[in-house]
Amino acid sequence: MLRRARGMTLVELLVVMAIAAIGTKLAAPGIAQLLANYKVRGVAEAIVSGLNFARGEAARRNSPVSFALATDGGWTIQQVSTSSTLLSRSAADLAGATVASSSSATSVTFVATGLVQSGTQMTQVNISSPASNTQTRRINIFGGGLIRMCDPGVTTASDPRKC
């Protein structure tokens, strides 16, 4: 009586491993770019949430609240009258993305009505990645308190993501 062998031979196993290695090597650059794009979008959404939080807190507390980008890449939200920190994010939370104001102003203050305080205020924040071929995001802060995230790479006029 002949016994049938179970399992795989060493040659079959090596062929499967070689195919898997080639597939992984081909997919790795695309996955790295995808992860960098997710990081940029996540950081941009965190900043938009922070700006909206600062605006809401200004209205809730009936007192000016400022949102400031830190020199190390993080950000802080403070009540202006007491200088108490309401919320902050460290640079480690934003690692993998570059955050910069488009002007010399690195903070914006929301007054009790939710509007941006007059004077020199940050009006635009750019978020990018050091990785090549990745997307960028821009956050526009308008005087009326409107905060909008857009994609500078979109050029179609009717696309709502356009800056």
Summary of the structure (lengths in Angstrom):
residues: 163
radius of gyration: 23.9
end to end distance: 76.3
largest distance: 93.7
contacts: 438
relative contact order: 0.14
helix: 34%
strand: 25%
